[in-house]
Amino acid sequence: MIVLMGSSFGLFLFLNSPDFTNPYYVFGVGVMGFAVVFAALMLISVLLKRR
């Protein structure tokens, strides 16, 4: 849950000032997007295992 909240906040900060010409920016957005998806999948799998 902490990773999901932190990475979604970081992704929000990245997307506030887009600069798609900078390769470091594109890499950062990609990593943050991957972290959000991965954390959401892990949270869902943990919640489903508890049932």
Secondary structure, 3 states (H helix, E strand, C coil): CHHHHHHHHHHHHHHHCCCCCCHHHHHHHHHHHHHHHHHHHHHHHHHHHHC
